[in-house]
Amino acid sequence: MLGRLKFVPMRIVQAVPVAFGVTVVVFLLVHLIPGNPAESILGAQATPARVAALSKQMGLDESLPQQYLHFLDNIAHGNLGQSYTYQTSVLSLVLQRVPVTLLLVLYSVVLMLIISVPLSAWAASRPGGARDHAVRVVPLVGLGMPQFWVGVMLLLVFAVGFKWFPVGGYGQTFSQHLWYLFLPALTLAISVSPVIIRSLRSSMLNVLESDYVATARSKGAAGWSLFSGHVLRNAVIPAVSIVGVNVGYLVGGTLVIEQVFAIPGLGSLLIGSIQARDFPSVQAVALFVAVFVVAVGVLTDIVYTLLDPRVDLTRRGDV
């Protein structure tokens, strides 16, 4: 088994130029944000002399290539800089917010699977029937709705209307975290589930028509035993890559949803830092998100390889 995972070091090596490209894009985009961070920090006391002095102190008076080289040097030494807004290490700020965002993403994935797997199986059990058409059409409506709009609707109905869930926040204990994060996680799950349902349904239909399922049926397998032992186990393999891609999509979605539900994660930090022209914080959050998406891609390849013995990524030409 370990021999089939020899591609992992090469995947990590391939991620290095991707991460480098991300640093270039993030750095350039951040510096396209209108406004001077020194002016934002000084506020009403922003005289030209004070702005110039503070800009020099923060290195903003240097050319963009020089600032970028300093940025890379800091990353190489594990230093992402000091936050202009919070006056503390950007790395410590990011590490404080990471658990919140990761829990939200994981929660969303769990809800996404809870929604997608039963609906996919329900649709595949009667292909072409009423339930199949309902499962295929209804989720597409959710796919066309913006995430923030779905979140606002869930807030109005279940938090403001029925008062079943809090309007926003994160809570103090783990059980409170799950309670506070349910609506935002459900929002993200609803936005991704249609893609997963379509992929799983197609895979299940292909598996149901296979010879080994027919053999299992001839031996008396039926119902849940047939579904869990033969259909789901094999149908989930092609869907793994789809799930992996959409986990990366969920990370991007959290940046907006955290604002809607006032969750103190990376999204709130990013939006607040953009508004305050806090360049180091924006760069750090964007870099973390990029590294996380790359890591999810590598993990997806590992899971895919372990689930399907026929796959050997060490022999692929792109490795």
LUMVOMI-347436 format. One record per residue (C-alpha): residue number from 0; x negated, y negated, z negated. Coordinates in nm, 4 decimals. Layout:
BEGIN
(NUM; (X; Y; Z)),
...
END
This chain:
BEGIN
(0; (0.0000; 0.0000; 0.0000)),
(1; (-0.2805; -0.2409; -0.0880)),
(2; (-0.4387; -0.1767; 0.2506)),
(3; (-0.1303; -0.3139; 0.4227)),
(4; (-0.1689; -0.6406; 0.2305)),
(5; (-0.5101; -0.7219; 0.3741)),
(6; (-0.3492; -1.0031; 0.5718)),
(7; (-0.2871; -1.2072; 0.2535)),
(8; (-0.6376; -1.3646; 0.2293)),
(9; (-0.6185; -1.4589; 0.5982)),
(10; (-0.2757; -1.6142; 0.5437)),
(11; (-0.4221; -1.8222; 0.2620)),
(12; (-0.7113; -1.9312; 0.4843)),
(13; (-0.4629; -2.0274; 0.7561)),
(14; (-0.2760; -2.2389; 0.5003)),
(15; (-0.5804; -2.4624; 0.4467)),
(16; (-0.5533; -2.6545; 0.7787)),
(17; (-0.1772; -2.6768; 0.7244)),
(18; (-0.2336; -2.8345; 0.3842)),
(19; (-0.4933; -3.0676; 0.5360)),
(20; (-0.2473; -3.1754; 0.8052)),
(21; (0.0139; -3.2359; 0.5373)),
(22; (-0.2235; -3.4644; 0.3477)),
(23; (-0.2788; -3.6715; 0.6633)),
(24; (0.0917; -3.7020; 0.7424)),
(25; (0.1899; -3.7744; 0.3822)),
(26; (-0.0828; -4.0344; 0.3417)),
(27; (0.0140; -4.2175; 0.6601)),
(28; (0.3875; -4.2042; 0.5899)),
(29; (0.3402; -4.3326; 0.2359)),
(30; (0.1442; -4.6301; 0.3613)),
(31; (0.4211; -4.7081; 0.6086)),
(32; (0.6555; -4.7806; 0.3164)),
(33; (0.7113; -5.1571; 0.3270)),
(34; (0.5932; -5.3593; 0.0314)),
(35; (0.2811; -5.3876; -0.1814)),
(36; (0.2586; -5.1683; -0.4951)),
(37; (0.0741; -5.4477; -0.6716)),
(38; (0.3683; -5.6819; -0.6160)),
(39; (0.6106; -5.4189; -0.7480)),
(40; (0.4030; -5.3701; -1.0625)),
(41; (0.3571; -5.7415; -1.1345)),
(42; (0.7184; -5.8285; -1.0621)),
(43; (0.7974; -6.1904; -1.1459)),
(44; (0.4320; -6.2522; -1.2342)),
(45; (0.3143; -6.1636; -0.8821)),
(46; (0.1047; -6.4645; -0.7844)),
(47; (-0.1239; -6.4269; -0.4799)),
(48; (-0.4333; -6.4227; -0.7013)),
(49; (-0.2942; -6.1569; -0.9341)),
(50; (-0.1723; -5.9447; -0.6445)),
(51; (-0.5165; -5.9609; -0.4816)),
(52; (-0.6935; -5.8729; -0.8072)),
(53; (-0.4642; -5.5787; -0.8830)),
(54; (-0.4846; -5.4552; -0.5234)),
(55; (-0.8635; -5.4536; -0.5495)),
(56; (-0.8460; -5.2723; -0.8841)),
(57; (-0.6269; -4.9997; -0.7333)),
(58; (-0.8363; -4.9766; -0.4163)),
(59; (-0.5570; -5.1023; -0.1934)),
(60; (-0.7826; -5.3640; -0.0376)),
(61; (-0.9911; -5.0911; 0.1299)),
(62; (-0.9267; -4.9673; 0.4828)),
(63; (-0.6916; -4.6731; 0.5339)),
(64; (-0.9751; -4.4311; 0.6269)),
(65; (-1.1589; -4.5206; 0.3061)),
(66; (-0.8446; -4.4783; 0.0975)),
(67; (-0.7780; -4.1435; 0.2628)),
(68; (-1.1303; -4.0177; 0.1910)),
(69; (-1.0878; -4.1167; -0.1745)),
(70; (-0.7549; -3.9346; -0.1729)),
(71; (-0.9176; -3.6152; -0.0392)),
(72; (-1.2055; -3.6452; -0.2863)),
(73; (-0.9616; -3.6728; -0.5752)),
(74; (-0.7688; -3.3657; -0.4537)),
(75; (-1.0940; -3.1681; -0.4268)),
(76; (-1.1657; -3.2509; -0.7921)),
(77; (-0.8125; -3.1678; -0.9076)),
(78; (-0.7290; -3.5333; -0.9615)),
(79; (-0.4162; -3.6635; -0.7914)),
(80; (-0.4651; -4.0119; -0.9296)),
(81; (-0.2823; -4.2331; -1.1776)),
(82; (0.0812; -4.3257; -1.1414)),
(83; (0.1313; -4.6984; -1.0844)),
(84; (0.4709; -4.6831; -1.2531)),
(85; (0.4150; -4.4511; -1.5485)),
(86; (0.0484; -4.5372; -1.6068)),
(87; (-0.0412; -4.1725; -1.6581)),
(88; (-0.1890; -3.8838; -1.4636)),
(89; (0.0187; -3.7960; -1.1585)),
(90; (-0.0678; -3.4284; -1.2051)),
(91; (0.0842; -3.4268; -1.5542)),
(92; (0.3979; -3.5969; -1.4201)),
(93; (0.4380; -3.3383; -1.1448)),
(94; (0.3753; -3.0461; -1.3810)),
(95; (0.6467; -3.1781; -1.6142)),
(96; (0.9004; -3.1876; -1.3304)),
(97; (0.8028; -2.8656; -1.1489)),
(98; (0.9832; -2.6215; -1.3865)),
(99; (1.3094; -2.8128; -1.3424)),
(100; (1.2958; -2.8006; -0.9627)),
(101; (1.1792; -2.4379; -0.9513)),
(102; (1.4626; -2.3309; -1.1820)),
(103; (1.7105; -2.5130; -0.9583)),
(104; (1.5698; -2.3418; -0.6475)),
(105; (1.5725; -1.9972; -0.8114)),
(106; (1.9270; -2.0544; -0.9395)),
(107; (2.0342; -2.1539; -0.5881)),
(108; (1.8803; -1.8391; -0.4388)),
(109; (2.0657; -1.6196; -0.6909)),
(110; (2.3992; -1.7883; -0.6148)),
(111; (2.3244; -1.7720; -0.2434)),
(112; (2.2780; -1.3934; -0.2639)),
(113; (2.5872; -1.3534; -0.4824)),
(114; (2.7883; -1.5344; -0.2159)),
(115; (2.6237; -1.3917; 0.0958)),
(116; (2.5855; -1.0196; 0.0284)),
(117; (2.9508; -0.9377; -0.0623)),
(118; (3.0917; -1.1551; 0.2171)),
(119; (2.8544; -1.0016; 0.4716)),
(120; (2.9507; -0.6502; 0.3657)),
(121; (3.3208; -0.7401; 0.3653)),
(122; (3.2961; -0.8766; 0.7204)),
(123; (3.0832; -0.5893; 0.8519)),
(124; (3.3219; -0.3278; 0.7129)),
(125; (3.5910; -0.4375; 0.9612)),
(126; (3.4125; -0.5861; 1.2655)),
(127; (3.6445; -0.7867; 1.4841)),
(128; (3.9197; -0.7858; 1.2226)),
(129; (4.0821; -1.0729; 1.0354)),
(130; (3.8370; -1.0602; 0.7456)),
(131; (3.5431; -1.0592; 0.9862)),
(132; (3.6718; -1.3698; 1.1665)),
(133; (3.7450; -1.5443; 0.8360)),
(134; (3.3945; -1.4798; 0.7010)),
(135; (3.2368; -1.5918; 1.0280)),
(136; (3.4415; -1.9105; 1.0710)),
(137; (3.4997; -2.0472; 0.7206)),
(138; (3.1300; -2.0669; 0.6163)),
(139; (3.0509; -2.2592; 0.9357)),
(140; (3.2707; -2.5392; 0.8023)),
(141; (3.0453; -2.5621; 0.4985)),
(142; (2.7379; -2.5576; 0.7227)),
(143; (2.8574; -2.8739; 0.8959)),
(144; (2.9037; -3.0717; 0.5738)),
(145; (2.6158; -3.2790; 0.4305)),
(146; (2.4721; -3.1461; 0.1069)),
(147; (2.5214; -3.4687; -0.0851)),
(148; (2.8891; -3.4817; 0.0208)),
(149; (2.9472; -3.1252; -0.0993)),
(150; (2.7783; -3.2150; -0.4272)),
(151; (2.9943; -3.5227; -0.4761)),
(152; (3.3110; -3.3224; -0.4032)),
(153; (3.2120; -3.0545; -0.6551)),
(154; (3.1429; -3.3281; -0.9103)),
(155; (3.4805; -3.4928; -0.8550)),
(156; (3.6731; -3.1641; -0.8787)),
(157; (3.4942; -2.9581; -1.1423)),
(158; (3.3161; -3.2224; -1.3533)),
(159; (3.5403; -3.5304; -1.3381)),
(160; (3.8717; -3.3542; -1.2665)),
(161; (3.8706; -3.0255; -1.4584)),
(162; (3.5776; -3.1265; -1.6862)),
(163; (3.4381; -2.7737; -1.6693)),
(164; (3.0812; -2.8912; -1.6099)),
(165; (2.8763; -3.1989; -1.7040)),
(166; (2.8525; -3.4837; -1.4559)),
(167; (2.4731; -3.4840; -1.4628)),
(168; (2.1616; -3.4128; -1.6637)),
(169; (1.9592; -3.1048; -1.7485)),
(170; (2.0379; -3.0066; -2.1082)),
(171; (1.8018; -2.8966; -2.3845)),
(172; (1.8182; -2.5158; -2.4141)),
(173; (1.7952; -2.2537; -2.1400)),
(174; (2.1680; -2.1781; -2.1567)),
(175; (2.2378; -2.5512; -2.1225)),
(176; (2.0000; -2.5664; -1.8271)),
(177; (2.2048; -2.2969; -1.6510)),
(178; (2.5292; -2.4778; -1.7322)),
(179; (2.4063; -2.8201; -1.6182)),
(180; (2.2446; -2.6814; -1.3019)),
(181; (2.5385; -2.4682; -1.1877)),
(182; (2.7061; -2.7301; -0.9668)),
(183; (2.3835; -2.8522; -0.8005)),
(184; (2.2697; -2.4931; -0.7464)),
(185; (2.6109; -2.4056; -0.6014)),
(186; (2.5854; -2.7073; -0.3709)),
(187; (2.2549; -2.5839; -0.2312)),
(188; (2.3795; -2.2251; -0.2077)),
(189; (2.6877; -2.3307; -0.0099)),
(190; (2.4714; -2.5163; 0.2406)),
(191; (2.2491; -2.2147; 0.3089)),
(192; (2.4871; -1.9193; 0.2701)),
(193; (2.6392; -1.9400; 0.6232)),
(194; (2.3023; -1.8696; 0.7842)),
(195; (2.2331; -1.5780; 0.5488)),
(196; (2.5836; -1.4357; 0.5973)),
(197; (2.5480; -1.4409; 0.9746)),
(198; (2.2075; -1.2707; 0.9606)),
(199; (2.3122; -1.0054; 0.7072)),
(200; (2.6380; -0.9304; 0.8867)),
(201; (2.4542; -0.8730; 1.2147)),
(202; (2.1968; -0.6497; 1.0443)),
(203; (2.4665; -0.4491; 0.8659)),
(204; (2.6545; -0.3886; 1.1907)),
(205; (2.3370; -0.2605; 1.3551)),
(206; (2.2658; -0.0303; 1.0601)),
(207; (2.6244; 0.1026; 1.0509)),
(208; (2.5874; 0.2111; 1.4143)),
(209; (2.2558; 0.3902; 1.3527)),
(210; (2.2088; 0.7666; 1.3619)),
(211; (2.0911; 0.8013; 1.0016)),
(212; (2.4105; 0.6373; 0.8721)),
(213; (2.6148; 0.8791; 1.0828)),
(214; (2.4115; 1.1644; 0.9357)),
(215; (2.4681; 1.0337; 0.5838)),
(216; (2.8419; 1.0167; 0.6488)),
(217; (2.8433; 1.3733; 0.7777)),
(218; (2.6848; 1.4784; 0.4489)),
(219; (2.9652; 1.3166; 0.2518)),
(220; (2.8157; 0.9769; 0.1707)),
(221; (3.0787; 0.7035; 0.1587)),
(222; (3.1747; 0.3856; -0.0186)),
(223; (2.9198; 0.2245; -0.2501)),
(224; (2.6706; 0.5100; -0.2289)),
(225; (2.6568; 0.4776; 0.1500)),
(226; (2.6386; 0.1006; 0.1348)),
(227; (2.3701; 0.0714; -0.1329)),
(228; (2.1598; 0.3697; -0.0330)),
(229; (2.1594; 0.3356; 0.3439)),
(230; (2.3210; 0.0173; 0.4745)),
(231; (2.2088; -0.2636; 0.2432)),
(232; (1.8599; -0.1270; 0.1921)),
(233; (1.7885; -0.1286; 0.5655)),
(234; (1.9971; -0.4310; 0.6633)),
(235; (1.8193; -0.6596; 0.4183)),
(236; (1.4806; -0.6128; 0.5872)),
(237; (1.5464; -0.8340; 0.8937)),
(238; (1.7179; -1.0891; 0.6705)),
(239; (1.4149; -1.1307; 0.4436)),
(240; (1.2433; -1.3716; 0.6820)),
(241; (1.5650; -1.5751; 0.7149)),
(242; (1.5911; -1.5992; 0.3364)),
(243; (1.2267; -1.7024; 0.3106)),
(244; (1.2699; -1.9836; 0.5629)),
(245; (1.5802; -2.1081; 0.3857)),
(246; (1.4102; -2.1068; 0.0457)),
(247; (1.1774; -2.3676; 0.1910)),
(248; (1.4853; -2.5539; 0.3115)),
(249; (1.6299; -2.5391; -0.0407)),
(250; (1.3207; -2.7133; -0.1793)),
(251; (1.3820; -3.0043; 0.0564)),
(252; (1.7492; -3.0058; -0.0384)),
(253; (1.6714; -3.0376; -0.4086)),
(254; (1.5072; -3.3748; -0.3463)),
(255; (1.8479; -3.5223; -0.2612)),
(256; (2.0702; -3.3114; -0.4855)),
(257; (1.8648; -3.3989; -0.7928)),
(258; (1.9541; -3.7614; -0.7342)),
(259; (2.3254; -3.6830; -0.7018)),
(260; (2.3319; -3.4886; -1.0297)),
(261; (2.0710; -3.6973; -1.2187)),
(262; (1.8363; -3.4013; -1.2658)),
(263; (1.4845; -3.4917; -1.3886)),
(264; (1.2970; -3.2878; -1.1296)),
(265; (1.0579; -3.3595; -0.8452)),
(266; (1.3326; -3.5141; -0.6324)),
(267; (1.4096; -3.7819; -0.8888)),
(268; (1.0386; -3.8490; -0.9300)),
(269; (0.9934; -3.8787; -0.5526)),
(270; (1.2858; -4.1176; -0.4945)),
(271; (1.1893; -4.3349; -0.7914)),
(272; (0.8267; -4.3442; -0.6796)),
(273; (0.9240; -4.4458; -0.3246)),
(274; (1.1358; -4.7307; -0.4602)),
(275; (0.8484; -4.8450; -0.6836)),
(276; (0.5836; -4.8030; -0.4079)),
(277; (0.4054; -4.5591; -0.6376)),
(278; (0.1818; -4.4107; -0.3673)),
(279; (-0.0045; -4.1504; -0.5796)),
(280; (0.3189; -4.0024; -0.7153)),
(281; (0.4795; -3.9826; -0.3700)),
(282; (0.1711; -3.8134; -0.2254)),
(283; (0.1522; -3.5645; -0.5119)),
(284; (0.5179; -3.4591; -0.4862)),
(285; (0.5024; -3.4236; -0.1079)),
(286; (0.1795; -3.2227; -0.1326)),
(287; (0.3288; -2.9887; -0.3926)),
(288; (0.6412; -2.9301; -0.1814)),
(289; (0.4258; -2.8503; 0.1228)),
(290; (0.2081; -2.6057; -0.0727)),
(291; (0.5191; -2.4415; -0.2183)),
(292; (0.6725; -2.3904; 0.1266)),
(293; (0.3483; -2.2357; 0.2540)),
(294; (0.3360; -2.0074; -0.0535)),
(295; (0.6954; -1.8972; 0.0097)),
(296; (0.5976; -1.8070; 0.3661)),
(297; (0.3108; -1.5896; 0.2438)),
(298; (0.5334; -1.4262; -0.0193)),
(299; (0.7968; -1.3571; 0.2462)),
(300; (0.5393; -1.1749; 0.4601)),
(301; (0.4357; -0.9677; 0.1570)),
(302; (0.7936; -0.8692; 0.0724)),
(303; (0.8700; -0.7896; 0.4373)),
(304; (0.5627; -0.5677; 0.4586)),
(305; (0.6463; -0.3813; 0.1382)),
(306; (1.0089; -0.3240; 0.2393)),
(307; (0.9362; -0.1975; 0.5894)),
(308; (0.6535; 0.0605; 0.6155)),
(309; (0.6532; 0.0169; 0.9947)),
(310; (0.5256; -0.3407; 0.9641)),
(311; (0.1493; -0.3912; 0.9611)),
(312; (0.0659; -0.7609; 0.9747)),
(313; (-0.3074; -0.6864; 0.9642)),
(314; (-0.2782; -0.5802; 1.3304)),
(315; (-0.0898; -0.8833; 1.4510)),
(316; (-0.2721; -1.1100; 1.6873)),
(317; (-0.1918; -1.4192; 1.4837)),
(318; (-0.3689; -1.2940; 1.1741)),
END
